[in-house]
Amino acid sequence: MPGGDDKPMNVFGPHWDGHFERIQADWRSKVRPEDTVLIPGDISWAMQTKDALPDLLAIGALPGKKILLRGNHDYWWCGITRLREMFPPGMYAVQNDALLLDGIAFCGTRGWTLPNGDAEDEKIYSRELQRMEMSLERAKALKAGRLIVMCHYPPLGEGGAETPLSRLLKAYGPDDVVYGHLHGPSLRGAVTGCIDGIRYHCVSCDGLNFQVYRLPDGAVAARPNSGDAETD
């Protein structure tokens, strides 16, 4: 969905034509009301919260419970209290905290690109590490039988290389980590698989042919929209 700025996704290629309609059809064919759907960022092109509301309501009308995480293009994302007040029933947000649904703890934060010597990136990345640790601590306190972490940016380096974020995740031992952000040619560097006992899942919608991706043991992850550029 383009959101308030009416930005069509097919500017990134014809494979994006009608992407949300395709996602909706697949979603309705697979997701049950009792399922939980994870949406790890880049949800609407809207710049203002009020302009993102039609997109949020369209997602809310789909089956299942939805957990949203902020992506780098979600400029409409406002204060978390206000955001939760405007969400339709059955829609939740994770932001520096954790949520318990059906015996599963969900937590996470946006993350950031690896700094590679850039001082500003280093500052943001360090802040996101702190937020992730805060979120993981809150999830730990829930004493759930299963922990699923959401990130927007990839938590691992190229080829599954260890990063400060992946070391933090390893210390807390979640069952699954779901992330997005990568599109087009960048998907060639996406890591999906088990590393250090953690299952990593890249769920960028074009990488999944705009279909819902089912996590092991019944949890569901999907990307209903994307504000990311192909080479983001």
Beta strands, then each sheet from edge to edge (+ up, - down):
strand 1: 36-39
strand 2: 65-68
strand 3: 91-93
strand 4: 98-101
strand 5: 104-109
strand 6: 146-151
strand 7: 176-179
strand 8: 193-195
strand 9: 198-202
strand 10: 213-214
strand 11: 220-221
sheet 1: 3+ 2+ 1+ 11+ 10-
sheet 2: 4+ 5- 6- 7- 9- 8+
end
